[in-house]
Each structure stands twice: as C-alpha cells, then as structure tokens.
Amino acid sequence: MAKGSSARIGEPLPRVDALAKVTGIALFPSDVPAAGAAYAVLLTSTIALGRISRIDSSAAEAVPGFLLLLSHENVAGCIKTPRAFAGLSTTTVETDQVMHDGQIIGLIAAESYESACEAAACVRIEYEQLSAAAGFDSYGVQRRLVKEVNPRHEDPRIGDADSAYAAAPVRISAEYETPIQHHNPIELLTTTCWWSGDSLIVHEPSQFVLDRSYLADCFSMPVERIRVISRYCGGGFGGKTSGTPRTALCALASRRLNRPVKLLVRREQAFTINTYRAETRQHVRLAADRDGQLLALIHEGTEVTSRPSTYSVAGTEATARMYACANIRTSVSIVHADRNTPGFMRCPAEVPYMFALESAMDELAHALRMDPIALRRRNDTGTDPVSGLPFSSRSLMRCFDEGAREFGWSERPAEPGGRRLGDWRVGYGCATACYPVVLGASAARVSLDRAGAARVQLAFHEIGNGAYTVIAQAAAAALGISIDKVTVELGDTALPPSNIAAASNGTATTCNAVTNACMIIRDRLVEAAKSKPKLLACPDPVPARLVDGCLIAGDRRIPIEALVERLGDPVEAQGTYILEDAAAGAIDRLRNGIPVLGGGVHGKRHVAFSFGAHFVEVHVHMVTGQIRLARVLGVFAAGTIMNRRTATAQLTGGMIWGVGSALHEATIVDPVSARYINRTFADYLIPVNADVPSVRAILLEERDEVVNPMGIKGLGELGPSGMNAAIANAIFNATARRLRSLPILPRHLI
C-alpha cells in the first residue's frame, strides 16, 4: 500500500502492534509496574476430595519477607460468592472443603516472589481424605441429561430417527472418545491488584475485562469503582474469559496489606485452578440408502464435569445441522466427577463433536464404497435440517472442490492400505470444518482530528488474534485514511463497552461498531460541507465517500482538515453494533459484565456458519507405527476477510492445533487419586515444527449479505474443527485400521 493512501478491507497489512510486541513496548498485565508491590503465590490442594483438618504456617511465617497467609481460617465471609457462580464454583477458600485436585486453598504474600515461594513450600497442611471419582468409569459418579439440569438446553431432533435407522439398508454404529485437554497459553495466569481509596484497580490477562461484575459481587461494591485493564493478552483460548476466585483472593490480600499485590500462578497450578476441555464419549449412528442419501442421524454425547457444575459444550447443535437428513435425534449427558470445572477451549464444541461425526461419515462412505467427498455432496443442503431455516451462505462444497483440486484428491488410494512408499503406508483423509457465526454487541468511540489522524477506543481485547490491526483497518477504510494514521486503544473498562473476545465474534462485532462510528463522522463531514455551498453543492442522492484524506462527492474533492476545523477539532462519534436478535439493553448488559452472544444456530430468520474442508496426507511406518504428516491443506469460506494475513495466520495456527488434537494432546488423570499426572508443559505434548512440515490455508471469496452489515464471519476457531477427523480418516486410508479414540499414538498402530 502506498504511503498515505487509504487502507482497504482485506489487504494483508502487517500487524500494527508488531513492533511494540517484539521490542517490549507493549505491556502485558504482569509487566505493569506497581510501586511497593508485595508478591503472592497460591497454595493448592494435594488431594482431590476431603477436607483440610490442619494448617501449620509457623515455618512459613519465619521465612524472611513473609507478610500474609490467607486461608479458610481467616477469609470466610470476606468474599461473597457471585450470583452467577453460586453452586457452580469448585475453587473457593471460604471453607475447609476440598472438591478437586489442585484446588486453591490459600495464598501466601511476601516481600519478594522468591520469599513467597519459599514460605508456600514451608506450609504444612493435613487432610481428611475421601475416595474421589476421577471420570466416566469411576464409582460414585452421577450421570444426568443436560436438558434435565439446564432448562435452556435443547437436543436437536426431527422425525423418527430410530425407526428410520432400523429400516435403512446401510448403517454404521460407532463409539468415539476424545481426551482431557488443557490450554497452555504462553502468558501465565497473573493478577496485579491495588486499592485507591474504595476503588479497585486490576491488571489481569483477560478476554473480557467487563467481567469486573464478578469482583463487584465478591466485595459488594458498584462495578463503577472497579477498573480492569488488559491491553494485551498473551493467548487466552477460552481460559481467560471470566472473573476468577484467584482475582478476588489477590484483591483481598491487597486490601489487607494496603499495598499492591502481584500474583503469579505456576503453570502446573493452571491445570487445576483454571478450566479445560473435558473428555467426551460419543455414540454416532448413521443410516443411508444405497445412493448415499442420509436417512437417519443419531448422535449421543457424554461429557465429564465437576460435582456442582452443569457445564457442557453440547456439540450436537452443530453436528445435527451439517447434512441433509429427515430423521435426527441427539442427546447430551454430563457425568459429575470429583474434578475441577471444565470450560471453553478453542472451538469448544466442534473439536470433539465434529471428530465423531466426520469420522462416522468416512466410515459410512467406506461402507457404501463411495468417495467421502461425493457422500458429503450427496447430502449437502442450503437449509438447516432441524429448523428449516436457510443458511445465510454455505460454501462447503466449494471448499471441498477447491481443496480436492489443489491437493490432488483424485490420487487417493481407493482401497485402504493400497499405497506404500518404502516402509511407509500412505493415506489421504478429508473432513468438514465448521463454526457457527456468533455475533454480539459493542460500542466504539472514534475521533478524527484536522490532520486526518483517528483514535479508536473500545473495551475489546488483543489476545493474539490481530484485533488491533483489523480494528485499525476497519477505521482506516471507513475514514479514507492510511492505517498508520489510526491509533487503537483496547482492553480497559474505562473505554466504551465491547463484547467478550470469544466464540470468534470479535472481528464482526467490533469492526461493524467501529465502521458505524466512522459513518457518523462521515455524515457530519458531509453536513459541514453542505452548510458552505462553495465547498459542496450536489444533490443528496450523490453518495459521499472518504478517500485518501478527502471527502469526495460527485466531482468535488474536499480535504478533511477543512471540514474538521469547521466542526471543531477533533470530530468525535460513538457507534454501536448490536446483534439483530439481541434483547434490548445489550450495551448496558455489557457494562454490567454480561456478554452478549447470539446468531449461529439461534438466528430467527437464518442460521449462519463458516465452513471449510481439510485435506491430509499421512505416512505410517509399517514396523514402528510412527505417524508422519506429509501435507495439510485447509480451504475455508468465512465471508468478508478483513485482513488476509491475520486471517491466514489464525487458520494455520488452528489447523496445527487440530493436528495436536489428533496426535498429541491429552491430559491424563489417575483413576485412583483423581489427580492429573502430566500437569507440566514438558509432559503435555503439542505439535512442533517437525510434526507439521507443510500446512497451507486457502481463503475463498464469499459474500454473505445477510449475516451482518459487513458480511464478516468468524474464523479464529474454524481451523481446528474437523482436523482431528481428517487425520484419523487418512490413517484408516493408509492402514485399514479405524481408530476412534484420541490422541492416536504409534502404539495403537503396531
């Protein structure tokens, strides 16, 4: 882009915050200086179920620099359980009860981090231990249908799936398993708190700073007296979406010490004090006629959760809508075990549930002796089979067609195990990727000065997703200025309220709000020009545009500075974007810490998804069972792309995460103690460069005129969806071994 020229939507511009990040100018929450700060560490339980019978802190108190120990003995009644968390939280220090492995049971504060760690190691805690239930097969777990405990949950269904399945000529029935997985963002969980009179300031990596309502409930204070700041977040993936008990504990320590407190959570503690992706077991039954038309789809899922929680990801909302079928029945159950509460993890529902559906579709294609892409084409649909509503747009088969050409799918071995390369068996696999187009609400304040420079402010978040860049690009394109003239401020509750950075809603929600604010400024510039006939004399129907620092209407070209000076410097406007189906008062709900999310499968006039197609070539060693990925290709359609560079980075990163889901990632829980075994980053396997030699993402042009004014769809969580199934399908094509439990390891193939 020529210097000074207007930014364009879709242009692959470098990240505007790149220099700040690589030079250390960008301050992450733990980097923020706090004069006179004390340092805190958490105490966490070493049992999974029972109660604390005794805490001996005498040795800890003798450590030089020791300041404070918080535990149930001196905290009870000081922190209230927020209404939204009542009966759900398994992390509290208000009682002596232990409900899961690694539960927070105390906090140590000292003059230095090293002193705090030493003091924590000196605390002696005695327990009365009970036998804990670790998971699905443990004695004492409770199983319940989600619809029985969550009145808002619906199991998609239509027709008579059981009868249709029983009468069909071709049927497959298979059970699939996905493991526990933990987010391990590079940035650790940290909190810095200090009080200024009766007001609280918090610096904490967050995907939703407006969840200060959590702290307001904890301390019975107005949300306006709490300021949360998180200008940069070093990865969230769903694990930094809400207020946490550790934050309240840190704030209480700060109040008692009357000084700032910095808390750092060790990585192994993050496995137990934070949320994670729970393991699932799923039973899929598909029935078809001999031409491949689906006659019945039955998908039953079961997930593990904690004792008090009713959380589930319930991915059948997506799987029930992927393909045309007249008879669908789904259900989701939860199993209550003695574990910490699970939660959102990137592409929460689709990673486990699309693995089952897309593996089953491959099994059905094999039973029909039909190409897997041809089976999907046979069952492609422009309407949601459950509700009958149209898709806002659906480019799934375009993705498969483009991917098949680029990948060379026609060379796929028709029979499993039919191709070898020396001692390696070669296989091809494919799978559908999908993610619902979730939208929300946001306000944004934009100001434009006489020099043509703009400032954009909103309480959204940069979590590694390129938010600063795409928001700057939206403003620059709407105002007709170069992106280097735009300054973006994010991640502060003092700014206009914006939505949670989750569910891939961020780009669509924020860019529409920012563009609306810019359009208000444009209209005010037009009115200023019209008020002086010599500047602008053209009829109203002539559209006015802002391009290269000028207002253009008809054949007139007026420099912005002349108009800004006339209106007053700077010209400022606040715009909003609110999901069409959102309830009234959405912006006020955001201010009060309530995220606004909707759309996807819950639209009133249409359903909306982003789609993609994964293609994988694997090599499996005939002796050792070693699995090598030779090529990974993804083709995606996600509406208007704000920045092709950041979008491609999001998709390729997500695809690599999908590789990890298939071949590496799993947290192992001891079935006897109900404690996690591999809770260090060294023992938690993820893909490295050698595991993914070639990964490529292709973005198709797609115009969606109904999903939102700018036609933007989410794609940050689209990349992982279906990748695990594509790899499992490729391994079957290579070896004729159908593996239905993740991760797939060499020992499963020997």
N, C-alpha and C positions, 0 to 999 in steps of 0.2 A: 504494500500500500504506500503510495507516495506520501511524503511527509506533509501534514496539513490537510490532506484530503479526508472526506467523510468516511467513517468506518461503515462496513457493510455487514449485514447479518449473514452468518455462515462463513465468513472469512476466517482462515486458520491462523489467527493472530496469536503471538506468544502470550503467555500469562503475564498480566500486568504486575503481579506481585512476585514474579520470579526473582528479580534482583534482590528484593527485600528479604526473601527467604534464604537465598544462598549466601548473602552477606551478613545475616544475623540481625538485620534491622527490624525484621518482623518479630514482634514479641509474642510468644506463646504464653499462656496464663502463668506457667511456673517461672517464666523469665521476668515477670513484672517485679520490680524492686519494692520491698516493704521494709522501711526503716525500723530497726529494733525487733524484727520478727523472731518469734520462737519457732521451733521445728517439731513436727509431730509425726508419729508413726502409729499404725493401728496394731492392736492385739487381736488375733483371730483364733477361733477355737481349733483344737486338735482332735475333737470328736465330732460325730455327725448328729448325735441325739442324746439328750440328757439335760443335766443342769450343773451349774457351777456351785460347788459346795464351799470353796475357799479361795481367796486371792491373797497371796502373801507378796506385798510390794516392798518389804523392808530393804532388800538388797537393791532394788531399783532406786529407791529414794536416796540411797547412799552414793549413787553414781554422780560425779561432779557435773553440775549443769542441770540436774533433774529439776523440773518445775511442777509437773502436774500429772496425775493419773485420773482419767475418767473411766468409770465402770458403772454397773448397775447399782453399786453401793452408794454412789453419790450423784447419779444422773436421774434416777426415777422421778418422774413428774416434771422434769425441767424441759423436756422436749415432747411435745404432743405429736401423736400420730396423725398425719394429714388425712382429711376425709377420704381423698381418692385412694389412699393406701390402706385404709382401715381393713383389717382382716386379710391383707394380701402380702404384707412385707414379712420376710423371714430374716431380716437383718436389723436388729434392734439391740440397744444396750440398756433398755429400761427394766428388763427382768433378768433373772438368773437362768432362764431357759435357753437351751441350745437346740436349734432346729435343723442345722445342716453343717457340714464340714466347712471349716474356714469362715464361720460367721464372725462378724465384728462383735467383739465382747469388751473392747476398751480402747483407749487412746492414751499414749504417752507423749508429753511435751517436754522439751528440754531446750537449752541454750543453743545447741547445735544438732544437726541431723545425726552425727556420729554418736553423740551422747544419748539421743533419743533411742537409737537402735540398740545401744548397749543396755540402757535401762529396760527396754522392752524384753531383751533376752534374759534379764535377771528376774522378771516377774514369774512367780510360781503359782500355777493355777491347778486346783484339784477339781475333779468332776465326779458326778454320779452318772455313769454311762449306761445308756439303754441300747438295745439291739435296734439297728437302723435298717430301713428298707432302701436299697440302692437304686432299683429300677424295675423294669417290666416284670421280671420273674421272681422278685423278692417277696417273701412272706410279709403280709401286713399292708400291702399297697391297696389303694382304693381306686376303682375304675368307675368313671361316670361319663355319660354322653354330654358333650359340651352344651347341647341345646337344653339340657336339664338344669344347668348351673348358670348359663348365660342367656337371658331372655332375648338378647339382640341377635344371637347366632341363628343362622338358617342353614340347613343342609340342602343344597340344590338338588332338586329331583323333578322328574317329569315322566309321565307314562307309567308303564308296569315293567320295570327293568328285570325283575326276577323271572317273570313268565317269558319275556322275550329272550332272555338268556337261555332258559331251559329249552326253548323250541328252536334255537338257532342251529344252522348246520356246521358252523365253525366257531369254536370257543377256545379261549385261553383263560387260565386262572393262575395267578402267581402272587407270591408274597415278597415284599421288598423291605429292606431295612436301611435307615440312614443313621449315622452316629451322632454323638455329642460333638459339637464344635464350638470353639471359643474365639472371639475376636481378640486379636493381639495387635492393636494399632501401635505404631512406633512411639507415639507420645503416651507416656504412662498417665494413669489417673492422678491428678493433682488438684489441690484446693488451697487457695490463699484467702483468708478472711480477716477483716478488721472492722471495728465499730467506730463510727464517728457520731458521738452522742448516742441517740437512739436509732441511728440509721446503720445499716449493714452493707458493706461492700465485699463482693465476692469475685475473685478471678478463678475461673474453672473452665477447663475444656468442655464445651457444650455444643450440642446440636439444637438446643432450644433454650436460650437464656431467659425467655419469658416464663419458664417454669419456676421463677422465683416464688410463685404462689406456694410451692412446696415448703419453702422456708418460712413464708408468711404464716402458714398454718402451724408449723413447728413451734414458732415463737409468738403466736397470737399477735401479729403486727400487720399493719397495712402493707400491701405489695409496693406502694409508692416509696416506702422507706427502705427498700432493698434494691440495690443496683448490682446486676450481674454482668460481667464483661468477659467476652471470649472472642477476641478479634481474629484469632487463628486457632484452628483445632487440628492437631496432627493425626487425623484419622478418627473416625467415630464408628461407622459400620453398624449403627444401632445401639452401641454400648454407652453412648453419652447423650441419651435423649431426654432424660428426666432428672428431677431432683433426687438426691440420694441421702441415706442416713449418714454417710461419712461427712457430707457437707454440713449437715446440722450439728454433728459432733464437733467438727472443726470450728464452727461459729460459736458453739458453747464454750470451747476452750479459749477462744479469743476474748469472749466476754469476761470469763473468769480471770484471765491473766491481764486483761486491759491492755492488750498489745496485739499486733498482727500475728497470725499463726499460719505457717506453711506446712501443708500435709502432703506427703508423697506416699503413694500406695505401691508396694513392691509388685513386680509382675506376677509372681506366683499367687499373691493375695487377690489379684484382679480376676483370677479364675473362679473365685468363690464369693467375692463381695459384689460382683457385677453379674449382668445377665449373660446368656449364651444361647446357642441353638440347641434345642433339646433333641434327643433321639426320637425317631419315629419307627413304627411298624405299619405297613400298609398292605392291604389286600386289594388287588385290581382284577376285575373280571371283564373281559371284552368279548362280545359276540358279533359276528358279521355274516352276511350272505357270502356266497362263493365268488362274488364280484368285488368283495371288499367293503361293501356298504355296512357301516356300523348299525347294529340292531339293538345293542344294549351296552351300557357302560355303568359298571358298579365300582365305586371307589370308596373304601373304608380305611380311615386313618386313625392311628392311636399315637398320642404324644405323652411324654413324661412332663410333669410339672411338680411344684413344691406342694407341701401339705395344705397351706392356706390359699394358694393361688388358683384361679380359674383360667389362667392364660393359655391360649392355644394360637397357632398360626393358621390352622384350618385351610390348607391349600386347595381343597376341593372346589373352592369358589372359582379358581382358575381352571382346574382340570375339567370341570363339568362343562366348560364353555369353549373348549378348544376345537371340537369337531362336531359336525352334524350328526345328531343321534336323537331318535324319537323317544328313547327309554333310558332314563338316567336315574340312578339312586346313589346318594353319597351319605356318609356319616363320619363324624369325627368324635373320638373319645379322648379323655385325658386320664392318666394314671397318676395319682398323688403318691409321691415318694418323699423320703427324708433328704431332700436336695435343695439347693438354692433355686430361687425362682428364675426360670428361663425368660427370654425376651426376644426382641428384634435382633436379627443378624442379617447382614446384607442379602437382599432378595429372600426375606424370611420364609415365605410360604412356598415359593416356586422352586427353590433349590431342592428341598426334599420331595415335594409332591410331584413336580414335573419329572423327576428322576423315575418315579414309579410309572407314571402314565406313558412317558416316551419310551421306556424300556418295554412296557407291555405292548405298545404299538409296534415296536420292532419284532416282538415275539409273534404278534398276530400276522405281520407281513410275512414272516418266515413260514408260519402255518399255512398261509394262503399261497405260498411260493410266489409272492408279489414283491416288487421293488418297494422299499419303505417310503420313498417319495411318492410313488404312484398311489399308495394307500392313503397318504395324507391328502393328496389331490382329490381322490375319490370322496373324501369326507370334509373337504373344505366348505366353508359356509360364510355367507355375508351377514347372517343374523345369529344372535345368541340363542342356542337351542333351548335354554331354560326359560328365558323371559320372552323370547320372540322379538326383542328389540334389535335394531340394526347395529352393526359395528360402525363407529364413527369413520373408520377406514380400516382396511385389512389387506396388508400386502404380504401375507405369509408365503403364498406360492411364488410370488415374485422373488422373495428371498431365496427360496429353495431352487428356483430355476437359475438365478444368477450364480448361486453358490455351486450348483451342480456343474455349470459350465466352467467356472474358474477352477474348481477342484479337480475336475476330470472324473466325475462320479460314474460315468459310463464304463470306466475300467474296474469298477468294484467287482471283486470275486462273487459270482452268483451263489456259489456254494461255500459255506463256512469251512475254513481251513484249506481253501483251494489255491492259495498263493504262498510261495516261500521265497526268501532271499537269503541264501546260505542257511545258517542255523536259525533263522528268524521266520516266523509266520507273519504275514501281512494282512491287515484287515482295515476296512473302511466302515465308518459309522456316521450317522446323522441324527439330529433331533431338533425339535421345535424349541425356540426360545420365546418367552412371553413375559410381559409385566404389565399390570393394569396402569392406565394413565390416571394417576391420583393427582388431584388438584387441591388447592387450599385457598387461603386468603392472605393478603399482605397490603400494607400501606408503604409508601415510599415518598420521601421528600427530595425534590430536585431543585437546585438553584443554578441560574445561569448568569454570569457576570458580563460586563461590557467587553471584556477581552475574549469572550467566547469560551470561557472555561466553565465547566459544570461540576457541581458537587452532588453526589447521590448518597442518601443516608437511609438505612433501614436495618432493623434488628435481625437480619438473617445471618447465615454462617458460612464461612470458608472452612470446609472440612477436608480439603484436598481435592474438591470437586471442580475447582475453577470458578467459583462463584464471583469473586472479584472481577474476573475477566469477562464473563458473559453478561454480567450486570452493567459493567462499563461499556461493553459493546452495544447493548440494547440502548443505553442512553445516547451514546455517540451516534448511532444510526438514526435515532429519532430526532435528535437535535441538529444533525447535519454537521458534526464536528469530528475531528480526529480523536482517536481513543486516548492519545496522550494528553488531551485536554480535560479528561474526566477523572475525578477523584471519587473513590467509593469508600464509604465508611460502613462497617458491618459489626455485628456481634456485641451490641451494648443495649441494655434495656432502656437507656436514655433516648434511644433512637425510635423512629416510628415502628410500631409493632409489625412483625413479619412471622411467617409460619415456621414450623419445625423443619429442620434440614433432614428429612427422612422421606421414605416412600417415593423417591425420585420426583417429588413435586416441585423442587426448588426453582429450577430454571423457568418452567412455565409460569409458576405463581409470581415470582419476583420480577421477571422480565416484562410480564404483562402490566404489573403495577407500575414499574418504572416508566414504561412506554406511555401509559396513561397520564402520568405526571408530566412527561415531556410534551404530550399533545395539548395539555392545558397551557403550558408555556407557549407553544406554537400559536395557539389560538389567541393568546393575549398579545403576542407579537403582531399577528395579523390585524387585530383591532387597533393596536397602536399605529400601524401603518395606514389603516383606513381613516384614522382620525386626522391624518395630514394628507390631503388629496394629492399633493405633489409627489408623495412617496409611493402611494399605491392607489391606482384608480382602475379597478377592474370589477366586474360583476361578481356577486357571491358564488355562483356556481363554479368559478375557476378555482381549482384546488391549489392551496398554497403548500410549499414544501420547504424544508430547511436543508440546504446542501452546501457543503464547503464554507460554512460560516455565513451564509446568506439566506435571506428569505426570498424564495422565488415564487412569483405568481404571474401567470401569463408571460409577458416578455420583460417583466420588471425583476431586477435583482438588487435587493437592498441589504447592505451589511447589517449583521445582527447588532453590532455595537451601537448603531444609531437608534435602534428600537429599544434596546435595553436601557440606554441612557434616558430615553423618553419615559419609560415606565418606572424607572428607579433601579438602582444597582444594588444587589442583584435582583433578577426576577425569580420568584420562588413559587413553587406549587407542590401540593401533596396529592398524589394519585393513589388509587386503590385498585386491587383486583380481588374479586370475591367469586369463588366457585358458584356457578349459576344455581346449583341446587342447594347451596348453603342456607342455613337458617339465618334469620335476621340477627343483627348484632354480632356478626362474625369478627369484626375488628375489635370490639370490646371484649369478646371472648379471648382473643389473643392476648390482650393486655392483662387479662386475669389468669393467664397461664394455661389456657385450654387450646390445644392445637385444633385447627380446622382442616379436616381432610375428607375428601369425598370423590365422586366420579368413579372411574373404573367400571366395576360390575354393578355399581349402585346408581348409575345415572337414570334419570326419569324418562329421557327420550332416546338414549342410545347407550351402548356400552363401549368402552374405549380401552384398547391395549396397544402397546408397542410390540412388534413381532420381530423375530429373527430366525435364522437357520444355522445350525452348527454342523461343520464337517470335520472329521478327524481321521487321520491315518495313524495306525499303531503298528508297532513291530513287537512281537512277543517271542522271547528266546525259548526254543523247544526244550532245553535242558534245565535252565535255571528259573524259568518263568518271569524273567525280567521284562518289564514293560517300558518301551520307549515310544514317545510321541514323535512321529516324523513331521507331521504338519497339522496345524489347527487353523481353520478358517471359519469366520463368522460373517454372515451377511444380515444387515439389520435395516429396518424401516421404522423411523421414530419421528415422523412429522418434520416440522421446521427444525433445522440444526442451527443453533446459534453460533457455534464455533467448531469447525470440523476437526481442529487439532485437539481441543479438550475433549470433544465427544469421542474421538478415536481412542484417546488415552483411557477414558472411562471404560470403554467397551473392551479393549485389550486387557486392561487390568482385571475386569470382571471375568473375562474368559479364562485368564490364568487362575483366578480364584476357583473357577469351576473345575479346572484341572486338579487343584488341591482337593476339592470336594470328592473327586472320583478316586484319586490315587494316594492321597497323603493324610488329609486332616481327620483327626479323631482324638477326642479326649476320652481316656479310659477310666472307668470308675471301678473301684474294688467292690466286688459283690458282697463281701462280708462287712467291711467297715463303712461302706458308702462314702469313701473319700476318693478324690481324684488322684490318680497315680502320676500322670505326666503333666504336672502343672507348671513346668518351666518352659521357657521359649526354646531351650535347647532340645527338649524332648517332644515338643509339639511340632510335627513335621509340616512344612509348607513347600510349595514348588520353588526351585531355584532356576537359574539360567539354563543349566544343563538338562533340566526336566522339560523345558519348553523351547526347543531350538527354533521353531518357526511359528509365529502366531500373527494372524492378519485379520483385520476387521474392515469390512466394506460397508459404507453407508449408502443406501439407496435414496433417491429423491422421492419424497412422499408429501403430498399436500392434503392436509386434513382441515377442512373449512368449518367444522362444527365443534371440534374438541375444545378450543379456546380461541380468542381473537387472533393470536399469533400462530396458531396451529402447532404449538410446541408439545411434544410428548416426552415423557421421562425416559432416560436410557441408562442412568447410573447403575441400576440394579438389573438391567436386562441382560448384560453379558454373562453372568454366572448361570442363568436359568437354562436348564436343559443340557449344559455341557457335560455334567457327570453321566447322563444317559447316553450321549453321543459316544463317549469313550467306552462305556460298558458295551454298547452295541458294536463298536469297532472291535473290541476284544472278542466278542462272540463270532464276528465275521472272520477273525483271524484263527480262532482256536476251536470253534464249535462248543465252547464252554459258556453257559449262561450263568453269570454271576449277578446275584440280586442284592447283595449286601455290600455297603461301602464302609471304608475305602477298599478298593481292590488291590491286593498285595501279591507279590510274586509267589508266596507260599500257597495261594489259592489256585495257582495255575500249574503247580508241579504235579 
